[in-house]
Amino acid sequence: MKAAVIAGATTDFGELWERSPKSLAREALGEALKESNLKKEEIEAIFVGNMLSGMLGGQEHLGAFFAEALDISVPAFKIEGACASGGLAFHAGVNGIWSGQYKAVLVLGVEKMTDFKPEEIATALMGAGSEEERVAGATFPGLYALIASVHMQKYGTTEEEMASVAVKNHYHASLNGHAQFRNEITVDQVLGSPKIADPLKLLDCSPVSDGAAAVILGSEEFIKNKKIIKPVWVKASEVDTDSLGLSGRKELTTLDATVKAAKKAYQKAGVKPSEIDIAEVHDCFTIAEILAMEDLGFYEKGKAGKAIYKGETRLGNGKLVVNTSGGLKACGHPVGATGVKQVVEVFKQLQGKAGRKQVEKAKVGLTQNIGGSGATAVINIFSV
């Protein structure tokens, strides 16, 4: 059984004070239906990626919540895996198609974060960490700062190299009409921004965001019957896990869940890292993109920061282009929506419909969605 993405859309990401989760979901689905000429009555199941609805909004029953809001009376499920919730929802939807259970499903990622105080958001996000880290008062900026410090010590990675991740992704976001930050920045601006957790500065960190993204998946039979033009096939969707906290890791400069999930995904898809044209990776902090580029096999350990600094993964500069959406850093990071937004971006790229940020001749794409400090990793591979 084959599965393909046949429609995808995102709302704007940002501080959307006037928007509700329901209105965001309706907009994302409406745009996806409009571009595909499908009817919502053809959707047979809904998979919702969301992390914080219970802790912040007091609503955990999101399957029924959004089925009602979208007026689609079908089996509906909330999938939660911290910042990998959207990726896990997509994984569940793909397996629903592959298994033969469903012919067409909606994967919805949605998060509303900016209505709450910063301390409430920080506390809620640390629900993705270990008990020991919470008791110690750790935050995710602090945990990734520790990872960055070890990577710098072991491989000579510099603050300028990390800053170049933000510079590249802000440039890509300047070409994305849905991005939270559409302004270009410089390395000096990153280095001069306030320190959050040394060596990470404000502009090394992804923002607090609102937003939604929707993907419609179809089976091969459904696509044939509906005469869908240029579906984007899901060649692999793999998940792996590691310890919740950093203290349980074998190595701080490698996210082992990414390495293991990627290995399985490459094998299933029958592709090598060198064959990937476009990738959306989980740059919650600039060091995270450097780790991703190494753990996914694009660069040897200690080489990714230097390559990004030289512009190798920037639009127009090389074969592999990374985070054309602007990534989490500049497009925004409404945590449950991020993994689905990544899929939408790769889908648009492989269809040749990415507008000003289009990667020429993109044929094979990859997404990497991470939960916590690397406890969960979802890797998807796509081709036309």
N, C-alpha and C positions, 0 to 999 in steps of 0.2 A: 504494500500500500504506500502511495506517495502522498505528500502534503506540500502545499505551496501557499505563499502569501499572495493574496489576490487583491487586497486593498489595505491602505494604511494612512493614518492622518494623526496630526497632533494639534493641540491648541497652542496658543502662546504659552510660554513658560515665564514665570516672574512673580511679582507681588500683585496678585489678582484679587484685590480686596473685595471687589463687587461681585465676584463669582462664587458659586456654590459647587460642591462636588458633583451634584446632579447636572448642573448646567454645563460643566466641563465635559462630563461623560457624554451628554447629548450632542455637544458640538463635535467631539472627536468622532463619534459613531456616524453622525450626520455627514461629515466630510468624507469618511471612508465609504459610506454607501453611495454618495453622490458620484465619486470618481469611478466606482465599479459598476454602477447601474444595477446593484443588487437591492433586494428588499429585505428589511429586517425580519420579515416572516420566514425567510430562508435560513436564518441562523438557528442552529439546533442546540447550542450550549454557550454559556458565558463563563469565562475564567477571568477573575478580577485580581490584579496585583496591587496590593496596598499593605503598608506597614503600620501606620499610625492612627487609623480611624478609631480604634478602641481606646488607646491611651490619650489621644487628644480630643477626639470627637465624641467618644462614648457610644460608638456604633460599630459593632463587630460583624453584624449579619449582612455583609456587603453583597453576597450573591443575590439574595432576595431583594435587598435595597436597590441595587442597580437594575435588576430585572424589572422591578416595578417602575423605576424612574424612566427606563427606556421602553417600557411597554412591550417587553418580550418575555412571554411566559414559557420559559424553557429551564432545564437544569442549569443551575448557576452556582459558582463556587468562589469563595475568597481564598487566595493563595498568599501566604505570608512567608518571607524569608529575608527580613530586614531590607537592605537596599537592593537585594536581588529578587525582591518580590515580583517585579514585572517580568524578569527573565524566567522565573519559575512558573509564572502563569502562562507564559508563552510555551515553555516546555510541556506543561500539562495539556495545553490546547493541541500542540503538535501530536502528542501521544494519543489524544482523543481521536484524531484523524487517522494516524497510523494503525491504531487498533481496529478500525472499522466501526467504532461506536458512533461516530458522527461524520457527516459529510461537509458541514460548514460550521465554524465556530467563531465567536468573537473573543478576542483577548483584549481586555481593557486594563490599562494602568492609570491610576489616579491618586493624587495626594494633594491635600490642602494643609499647608504648614504655617503660612505667614499670619494667620489670625491669632497666633499664640505667642506668649512671651518667650524670649530667647532661652531663659533657664528651663522653661517647660519643654521646649523642643530638645535642648541638650540632654535633659533627663530621659525623655522618651527615646531618643536615638540610642542612648547607652543601653537600652533594652536589648540591643544587638551584641553587647559585649558580655564578658564573663562577670560573675559575681565578685571575684577578686578585684577586677578592674574597677567596678562600680564602688566597692567599699574603699578603694584607694583614692577615689575621686578623679579617676582618669576620664578623659574625653577622647573622641576620635581624632581631633587634631593632635592631641598629645600622643596617642598611640602611633599615628602615622609619622609624627615628628621623630619618635624613637626609631621607627623603621628607616626614615631618611638619614638619621645620624649614623646608624650602623652601615647603611649603604655607602655613605660618603667616606666613612673610615675604611671600609673594606675595599672599595673600588675607585676611590678618588673622585666620586661624583661631586659636582660643585653646585652652589646655590644658583649660579648663572644658568647651568644646564637645566635645573628644575624650573627656573623662571621662564626658560624658553618654551616649556610645555604650555604655560599659560599664554604666552605671547602668540604662539601658533594657534591655539584654540580660540583665542579672542579674534584673531584674523578670520578664521573660518566662521565664527559666529556673526561677524560683521556682514556675512553674505547670507545669513539665515533670518528670514523675516519673523520666525517664531522664537528666536533666542531671547533670553533674559538680558544679556549684555551684548550689544551690537557695536561696541566701541573697540577699536584696536588699542593695544597697550605696548609698552616697551619693557625690555629687561630691567632697565633702571627704575621704572615705575614699580615693578614687582619687588625688586630688592629694597626700594624705599618705602614700601607699604608697611603698616604696623605689624609687629610680630604677634603671632597668635600662639604658637608653641615652637620655640626655636628648634630647627632652622626654618620652619614654615611661617610665611607671612600671610597677611590677609589675601593677597592676590595669588597665593598658592592654593587657596581653599575654594571649594565649590560653595555656592550660596544656598540659603534656605529659599525654597521655591514652591509655587503652586503650579498645577498643570495636569493634563491628561493626554494619553495617546491610545489609539485603537488600531488593532490589526484584525483583519478577517482572513482566516485560513480555510482552504478548501481541499477536498480530496481530488484525486485525478479524475474520477468519474464526474464529480460535480463540475469541475473546470471544463471538461469536454462537453457536458450537456449545456452549460451556460455560455459556451464559446468565449471563455475568458481569454483576453489577449495578453500575451507575455507575462504569464505567472512567474513568480520567483520561487524556485524550489528549495525546500528545506532539506539540505543534504545530511545534516547532523544536528542533534540537540542533546548536549551532554551536561551532566551536573556532577560535582564532587564536593566534598566537605573536608574541613580541617578543624582543629580545636577552636573553641569560641574565643579564648584569650591568647595573647601573644606568648604567655609563659609556657604554653603547651606545644609550641612550634619547634621543629627541628632546626629551622633556619629562619632568621628574621628578614633576609633580603630576597626571599622567594615565597610566593603564595602557592603552596603545594597543591591546593585545590584547583587553581588555574592550570598548573602543569598537568595534573592527572586528567582533568576534564578535557583539556585541549588535546592531549595525546589520544584519548578515545574519539574525540570529534574528528581529528585529522584522519584517523584510521577508518572511521565509518564513512566519511565523505570521500575518501580516496584522494586527498590533496595534501600537498606539503605547505609549510608556512610560506615558502617562496612563491607560491601560486596565488596567494591572497592579494587582491587589488585594493580593497577598501575595508577598513576596520573601524568599528566603534568600540572603544575600550573604556573601562571604568576609572576615569581620572577624578575621583572624589577629592584627591589632593595631587599636586603635580608629581610627587614621587610615585604615586600609584600608577600613572601612565608609564613611567620608566620601568617599573616592575613588570607591568603587563607586556611591554614590548619584548622584554627578556624572557618572561615565563611562557609566552606564546611561541617562542622560537624564532622571532623576527631578528633578534640580535643576541650575541653572546653576552654573558653576564658582565656588567660594567661598561658595555659599549653603547647602550641605548641613549643615555643622557647626551653623550657627545654627538650621536647621530641626529637627535632631535635639535640640538643646538645648531648644527650645521644646516638644518632645514630639510633633511632627507624625507621627512614624513609630512611635509607641508604641501598643500594643493599646488600642483603644477611643477613640483620639484623632483618627483621620483615615482617609481612604480607603485609603492605602497603608500597610500594616503590615509591618515588616521584622524578620526574625530572631525569629520567635515561638518557635523552638526554644530560644532563648538564644544562638544563633550559636556560632561557635568559641570566643568569649570565655568564655561561661558554661556552655553545654551540654558543651563539651570539644572537643578537636581531635586525635583519633586519625587521623593525616593521611590514610591511604588510605580511611578510612570516611567522612570528612567530606562529600565530594561526593554520596555515596549517601544519607547521613542527610538532607541538604538536600532531596533528591527525596522521601524518605519524609515529611518534614514538609509539603511542599507538597501531596503526595498526600492526606494526612490532612485538611489544611485544605480542599481542594477537594471532598472527600467529606463534609465536615461532621462529621468524627470526631476533631477535635483537642482535645476536652475543654474544660478551663478556659481554654485559650488560643485557642479558636476565634475566627476572624475572621468576622463576620457577612456573609453574602451573597458570600463569596469565590468568584469564577468563573474568574479568570485568575491564574496564578502563574508565577514566574520563579526560577531558581536561577543563581548565579554562583559558580564554583569556580575558584580561582587556584592556579597552580603557581609556586613560588619567589617572587620579588619582582615578579611580573607577566609572566614569560616565557611562560606558558601561561594561557589563559582558556577556560573552557567555559561557555556560556550555554544554558540549556534554558528553553523556554516551554511551559506546560501549560494546558489548559482542560477543563471538563466539558461 
